[in-house]
């Protein structure tokens, strides 16, 4: 993850750090902020990324100056694609070899 604000994803039962999540820089002048996350291989596909992303997106959307949440992932990262779709992101295109995503319904994307 590129520099921004990062937070650990902690497994409740073991108090083990299983990943990280955060924003890739502050919101831009247009109110756009990008979220990124990573989960260690041994703890993938257990819902940690979905739970953490849902919480951080909900928080971000309540912040002044944040209007749009976006994300990116590699084209072949099927688990991340499914996570983003589950969260309510919609694919908006491709840039620098990554799929680009925008949170919310297409009608909100105006």
N, CA, C and O of each residue as an XYZ file, in Angstrom:
440
protein
N       0.843     -1.167      0.000
C       0.000      0.000      0.000
C       0.893      1.237      0.000
O       1.874      1.299      0.741
N       0.560      2.200     -0.813
C       1.306      3.449     -0.833
C       1.005      4.257      0.417
O       0.009      4.007      1.097
N       1.847      5.208      0.718
C       1.724      6.011      1.923
C       0.397      6.745      2.025
O      -0.126      7.256      1.035
N      -0.120      6.787      3.204
C      -1.376      7.444      3.560
C      -1.627      7.116      5.012
O      -0.674      6.977      5.780
N      -2.869      6.988      5.412
C      -3.151      6.561      6.776
C      -3.458      5.075      6.759
O      -4.309      4.614      5.999
N      -2.753      4.326      7.606
C      -2.902      2.874      7.635
C      -3.318      2.422      9.022
O      -2.935      3.020     10.028
N      -4.109      1.356      9.062
C      -4.588      0.779     10.307
C      -4.419     -0.729     10.228
O      -4.555     -1.323      9.159
N      -4.121     -1.341     11.361
C      -4.004     -2.783     11.400
C      -5.382     -3.440     11.427
O      -6.334     -2.893     11.984
N      -5.472     -4.604     10.824
C      -6.667     -5.440     10.921
C      -6.319     -6.516     11.946
O      -5.414     -7.323     11.736
N      -7.052     -6.515     13.054
C      -6.751     -7.399     14.182
C      -7.798     -8.508     14.273
O      -8.999     -8.240     14.260
N      -7.339     -9.735     14.364
C      -8.232    -10.864     14.597
C      -8.638    -10.841     16.071
O      -7.785    -10.919     16.955
N      -9.929    -10.736     16.329
C     -10.417    -10.582     17.704
C     -10.022    -11.750     18.614
O      -9.541    -11.535     19.727
N     -10.224    -12.973     18.145
C      -9.997    -14.151     18.991
C      -8.549    -14.306     19.447
O      -8.292    -14.784     20.552
N      -7.607    -13.906     18.602
C      -6.190    -14.133     18.918
C      -5.403    -12.849     19.147
O      -4.238    -12.902     19.540
N      -6.028    -11.691     18.905
C      -5.355    -10.394     18.997
C      -4.145    -10.334     18.064
O      -3.155     -9.666     18.360
N      -4.235    -11.035     16.941
C      -3.155    -11.097     15.962
C      -3.434    -10.117     14.829
O      -4.562    -10.017     14.346
N      -2.395     -9.393     14.410
C      -2.522     -8.534     13.235
C      -2.566     -9.440     12.013
O      -1.632    -10.201     11.759
N      -3.670     -9.351     11.251
C      -3.840    -10.216     10.082
C      -3.814     -9.433      8.772
O      -3.926    -10.018      7.695
N      -3.669     -8.131      8.861
C      -3.622     -7.330      7.646
C      -3.561     -5.856      7.955
O      -3.391     -5.450      9.104
N      -3.702     -5.057      6.910
C      -3.769     -3.613      7.093
C      -4.755     -3.027      6.097
O      -5.070     -3.624      5.067
N      -5.224     -1.851      6.438
C      -6.186     -1.140      5.610
C      -5.948      0.342      5.819
O      -5.486      0.758      6.882
N      -6.256      1.128      4.824
C      -6.091      2.563      4.991
C      -6.416      3.312      3.727
O      -6.950      2.766      2.762
N      -6.074      4.586      3.767
C      -6.313      5.469      2.641
C      -4.995      5.807      1.992
O      -3.989      6.028      2.667
N      -5.009      5.846      0.683
C      -3.807      6.156     -0.078
C      -3.802      7.665     -0.290
O      -4.207      8.176     -1.334
N      -3.331      8.351      0.736
C      -3.311      9.803      0.724
C      -4.606     10.401      1.233
O      -5.581      9.685      1.463
N      -4.617     11.716      1.409
C      -5.811     12.415      1.883
C      -6.822     12.597      0.749
O      -6.503     12.356     -0.415
N      -8.036     13.021      1.091
C      -9.001     13.316      0.030
C      -8.468     14.412     -0.889
O      -7.821     15.356     -0.434
N      -8.744     14.279     -2.175
C      -8.348     15.310     -3.129
C      -9.316     16.483     -3.079
O     -10.319     16.431     -2.368
N      -9.024     17.534     -3.825
C      -9.900     18.701     -3.858
C     -11.314     18.370     -4.346
O     -12.269     19.092     -4.060
N     -11.427     17.254     -5.095
C     -12.736     16.825     -5.596
C     -13.469     15.927     -4.606
O     -14.553     15.432     -4.916
N     -12.893     15.702     -3.406
C     -13.524     14.875     -2.398
C     -13.310     13.388     -2.590
O     -13.975     12.576     -1.948
N     -12.388     13.024     -3.467
C     -12.126     11.623     -3.774
C     -11.037     11.072     -2.862
O      -9.994     11.701     -2.679
N     -11.282      9.892     -2.289
C     -10.290      9.232     -1.439
C     -10.199      7.767     -1.855
O     -11.208      7.149     -2.194
N      -8.986      7.216     -1.829
C      -8.787      5.832     -2.256
C      -8.469      4.944     -1.065
O      -7.616      5.272     -0.241
N      -9.160      3.820     -0.983
C      -8.942      2.842      0.072
C      -8.115      1.685     -0.487
O      -8.257      1.311     -1.651
N      -7.258      1.130      0.354
C      -6.480     -0.044     -0.008
C      -6.364     -0.960      1.196
O      -6.420     -0.498      2.335
N      -6.203     -2.248      0.957
C      -6.134     -3.207      2.056
C      -5.301     -4.405      1.644
O      -5.068     -4.652      0.461
N      -4.862     -5.140      2.651
C      -4.102     -6.364      2.437
C      -4.319     -7.271      3.643
O      -4.359     -6.803      4.781
N      -4.458     -8.562      3.392
C      -4.617     -9.553      4.457
C      -3.552    -10.629      4.247
O      -3.290    -11.033      3.114
N      -2.934    -11.094      5.344
C      -1.897    -12.115      5.217
C      -2.500    -13.388      4.623
O      -3.666    -13.699      4.866
N      -1.709    -14.117      3.849
C      -2.241    -15.291      3.137
C      -2.985    -16.292      4.030
O      -4.001    -16.849      3.612
N      -2.500    -16.526      5.240
C      -3.121    -17.524      6.116
C      -4.512    -17.116      6.600
O      -5.263    -17.958      7.094
N      -4.862    -15.844      6.466
C      -6.152    -15.370      6.977
C      -7.060    -14.832      5.868
O      -8.077    -14.200      6.153
N      -6.702    -15.075      4.624
C      -7.540    -14.620      3.518
C      -8.795    -15.474      3.411
O      -8.834    -16.614      3.873
N      -9.814    -14.900      2.795
C     -11.104    -15.567      2.554
C     -11.860    -15.891      3.839
O     -12.650    -16.835      3.889
N     -11.606    -15.093      4.878
C     -12.321    -15.261      6.149
C     -13.169    -14.035      6.474
O     -13.764    -13.957      7.549
N     -13.225    -13.078      5.548
C     -14.064    -11.907      5.738
C     -13.400    -10.707      6.390
O     -14.058     -9.692      6.615
N     -12.112    -10.797      6.700
C     -11.436     -9.690      7.366
C     -11.385     -8.431      6.499
O     -11.647     -7.333      6.990
N     -11.053     -8.578      5.230
C     -10.978     -7.412      4.339
C     -12.350     -6.770      4.188
O     -12.466     -5.545      4.211
N     -13.379     -7.577      4.035
C     -14.734     -7.036      3.878
C     -15.161     -6.269      5.125
O     -15.670     -5.153      5.026
N     -14.956     -6.861      6.288
C     -15.363     -6.211      7.540
C     -14.598     -4.903      7.767
O     -15.191     -3.880      8.110
N     -13.293     -4.946      7.574
C     -12.475     -3.752      7.796
C     -12.800     -2.666      6.770
O     -12.903     -1.490      7.122
N     -12.960     -3.052      5.516
C     -13.263     -2.064      4.471
C     -14.632     -1.443      4.698
O     -14.798     -0.236      4.523
N     -15.603     -2.241      5.080
C     -16.935     -1.689      5.345
C     -16.856     -0.624      6.442
O     -17.462      0.441      6.322
N     -16.110     -0.914      7.512
C     -15.984      0.031      8.622
C     -15.277      1.315      8.199
O     -15.731      2.409      8.535
N     -14.176      1.194      7.469
C     -13.410      2.388      7.110
C     -14.139      3.225      6.052
O     -14.029      4.451      6.044
N     -14.878      2.565      5.164
C     -15.662      3.293      4.158
C     -16.806      4.043      4.827
O     -17.062      5.205      4.510
N     -17.497      3.376      5.757
C     -18.576      4.053      6.486
C     -18.047      5.275      7.219
O     -18.673      6.335      7.210
N     -16.890      5.120      7.854
C     -16.281      6.246      8.567
C     -15.928      7.371      7.585
O     -16.241      8.535      7.836
N     -15.283      7.028      6.481
C     -14.839      8.031      5.508
C     -16.014      8.831      4.961
O     -15.917     10.047      4.795
N     -17.120      8.155      4.681
C     -18.269      8.836      4.083
C     -18.908      9.842      5.041
O     -19.662     10.712      4.603
N     -18.623      9.737      6.324
C     -19.144     10.701      7.303
C     -18.214     11.898      7.499
O     -18.557     12.838      8.216
N     -17.049     11.869      6.869
C     -16.070     12.930      7.062
C     -16.318     14.088      6.109
O     -16.643     13.885      4.939
N     -16.159     15.319      6.627
C     -16.301     16.468      5.732
C     -15.229     16.425      4.652
O     -14.075     16.093      4.922
N     -15.604     16.751      3.475
C     -14.650     16.794      2.371
C     -14.521     15.498      1.595
O     -13.870     15.473      0.551
N     -15.132     14.402      2.083
C     -15.082     13.137      1.355
C     -16.403     12.951      0.627
O     -17.466     12.887      1.244
N     -16.320     12.865     -0.685
C     -17.532     12.674     -1.496
C     -17.540     11.341     -2.217
O     -18.607     10.787     -2.483
N     -16.355     10.813     -2.538
C     -16.273      9.600     -3.338
C     -15.155      8.715     -2.800
O     -14.065      9.196     -2.491
N     -15.437      7.414     -2.692
C     -14.422      6.440     -2.280
C     -14.138      5.544     -3.480
O     -15.057      5.010     -4.102
N     -12.861      5.387     -3.795
C     -12.443      4.550     -4.923
C     -11.440      3.514     -4.436
O     -10.933      3.593     -3.317
N     -11.166      2.541     -5.299
C     -10.190      1.501     -4.992
C      -9.607      0.983     -6.299
O     -10.134      1.241     -7.381
N      -8.523      0.257     -6.178
C      -7.914     -0.402     -7.327
C      -7.470     -1.790     -6.925
O      -7.166     -2.039     -5.758
N      -7.431     -2.698     -7.892
C      -6.884     -4.033     -7.632
C      -6.381     -4.616     -8.939
O      -6.788     -4.207    -10.026
N      -5.490     -5.578     -8.801
C      -4.961     -6.250     -9.985
C      -6.070     -7.029    -10.691
O      -6.997     -7.532    -10.057
N      -5.954     -7.118    -12.007
C      -6.972     -7.797    -12.826
C      -7.169     -9.257    -12.448
O      -8.270     -9.792    -12.580
N      -6.107     -9.901    -11.981
C      -6.202    -11.319    -11.668
C      -6.444    -11.606    -10.186
O      -6.373    -12.760     -9.762
N      -6.724    -10.584     -9.406
C      -6.960    -10.756     -7.973
C      -8.451    -10.991     -7.720
O      -9.164    -10.103     -7.252
N      -8.894    -12.180     -8.033
C     -10.321    -12.524     -7.944
C     -10.878    -12.325     -6.530
O     -11.980    -11.793     -6.401
N     -10.169    -12.728     -5.459
C     -10.723    -12.488     -4.127
C     -10.958    -10.999     -3.837
O     -11.963    -10.642     -3.222
N     -10.050    -10.144     -4.270
C     -10.230     -8.709     -4.054
C     -11.374     -8.170     -4.906
O     -12.138     -7.319     -4.450
N     -11.495     -8.652     -6.120
C     -12.616     -8.243     -6.978
C     -13.932     -8.599     -6.297
O     -14.851     -7.781     -6.257
N     -14.025     -9.794     -5.772
C     -15.257    -10.219     -5.091
C     -15.508     -9.391     -3.840
O     -16.654     -9.056     -3.540
N     -14.449     -9.057     -3.106
C     -14.604     -8.217     -1.914
C     -15.163     -6.858     -2.301
O     -16.106     -6.372     -1.675
N     -14.594     -6.245     -3.322
C     -15.063     -4.920     -3.750
C     -16.508     -4.984     -4.235
O     -17.301     -4.095     -3.924
N     -16.853     -5.997     -4.973
C     -18.239     -6.145     -5.432
C     -19.185     -6.335     -4.245
O     -20.261     -5.739     -4.204
N     -18.787     -7.155     -3.292
C     -19.594     -7.406     -2.093
C     -19.831     -6.111     -1.311
O     -20.895     -5.918     -0.723
N     -18.841     -5.240     -1.311
C     -18.942     -3.976     -0.577
C     -19.803     -2.940     -1.286
O     -20.198     -1.944     -0.679
N     -20.098     -3.162     -2.562
C     -20.906     -2.198     -3.304
C     -20.114     -1.309     -4.246
O     -20.606     -0.271     -4.687
N     -18.876     -1.717     -4.557
C     -18.085     -0.983     -5.545
C     -18.499     -1.436     -6.941
O     -18.946     -2.566     -7.138
N     -18.342     -0.533     -7.899
C     -18.608     -0.826     -9.301
C     -17.362     -0.499    -10.104
O     -16.714      0.524     -9.884
N     -17.041     -1.371    -11.025
C     -15.862     -1.191    -11.867
C     -16.052      0.019    -12.763
O     -17.100      0.188    -13.388
N     -15.023      0.861    -12.819
C     -15.109      2.075    -13.638
C     -14.123      2.096    -14.786
O     -14.179      2.984    -15.636
N     -13.215      1.123    -14.823
C     -12.241      1.108    -15.907
C     -10.950      0.457    -15.471
O     -10.921     -0.385    -14.574
N      -9.885      0.868    -16.129
C      -8.572      0.305    -15.878
C      -7.539      1.416    -15.997
O      -7.651      2.291    -16.855
N      -6.523      1.373    -15.121
C      -5.452      2.364    -15.184
C      -4.177      1.739    -14.634
O      -4.187      1.125    -13.567
N      -3.105      1.897    -15.353
C      -1.799      1.385    -14.933
C      -1.846     -0.099    -14.586
O      -1.234     -0.531    -13.610
N      -2.564     -0.871    -15.378
C      -2.635     -2.307    -15.177
C      -3.542     -2.765    -14.051
O      -3.591     -3.955    -13.737
N      -4.261     -1.832    -13.440
C      -5.185     -2.178    -12.366
C      -6.617     -1.877    -12.762
O      -6.889     -0.932    -13.503
N      -7.536     -2.703    -12.251
C      -8.957     -2.385    -12.371
C      -9.256     -1.264    -11.390
O      -8.745     -1.252    -10.270
N     -10.081     -0.333    -11.815
C     -10.454      0.794    -10.957
C     -11.915      0.628    -10.544
O     -12.740      0.149    -11.322
N     -12.222      1.031     -9.314
C     -13.532      0.826     -8.710
C     -14.005      2.098     -8.026
O     -13.203      2.915     -7.575
N     -15.320      2.252     -7.959
C     -15.951      3.389     -7.279
C     -17.057      2.862     -6.394
O     -17.839      2.007     -6.810
N     -17.126      3.370     -5.168
C     -18.118      2.904     -4.207
C     -19.472      3.557     -4.449
O     -19.555      4.741     -4.777
N     -20.514      2.784     -4.286
C     -21.871      3.304     -4.364
C     -22.570      2.919     -5.644
O     -21.977      2.354     -6.563
N     -23.844      3.240     -5.678
C     -24.639      2.909     -6.855
C     -24.216      3.778     -8.027
O     -23.667      4.866     -7.849
N     -24.475      3.291     -9.203
C     -24.107      4.065    -10.401
C     -24.821      5.416    -10.433
O     -24.276      6.389    -10.954
N     -26.032      5.485     -9.882
C     -26.760      6.756     -9.858
C     -26.090      7.767     -8.939
O     -26.208      8.973     -9.155
N     -25.373      7.280     -7.897
C     -24.646      8.178     -7.004
C     -23.381      8.705     -7.628
O     -22.819      9.693     -7.154
N     -22.912      8.053     -8.704
C     -21.620      8.389     -9.274
C     -21.641      9.643    -10.125
O     -20.587     10.185    -10.457
N     -22.809     10.103    -10.478
C     -23.034     11.289    -11.260
C     -21.920     12.019    -11.715
O     -22.082     13.038    -12.387
